[in-house]
Amino acid sequence: MGDVDPTPEDPDPQRDARLIAAAATALSAMRAGHDDGALGAVAEAVDAAPNSHSRARELMLLLFSECSTMVSALGSGGTAPVKMQVFDDEGREVPIDEADPPVRTAVRTLLAEVHGDTDAAEAQIEIALSSAGPEEMALLVAQALRWTLRLSEECVNRDLPVPEWILAS
């Protein structure tokens, strides 16, 4: 994520560094098998922000953006297709529209990012932030963290680039 000028809602000049640190802490906890600790790290970072709604959106978009970059790398820079599948609790593949709302939002957000439509990705996150309950939001964040870990592991296995802050987590 590149440098972004502070906005009136969040005049913190260290905003990007704080977002990356929060995401790295959450990824580290998730990697260690502490899902609750990962979600706690995200909640702490979001709650500490002057505009928690904006911080939550930025944190999720950071994760989905990094996932998109890794998906593109895995798909040979967009020349090879990457298939996304959604499975139900019994392990059967289901259409995206039949997935649970947090999974559906995560898939749609990632697909929008992969196709370069950041506005659509932001819209998906906004819909979730305005209508999802705390449990659904936790599932959406957990999905973004899991995908970030899995995609980074696959990129490392294939000797593809991964941001240092993800590897160090």
Beta strands, then each sheet from edge to edge (+ up, - down):
strand 1: 86-87
strand 2: 93-94
sheet 1: 1+ 2-
end
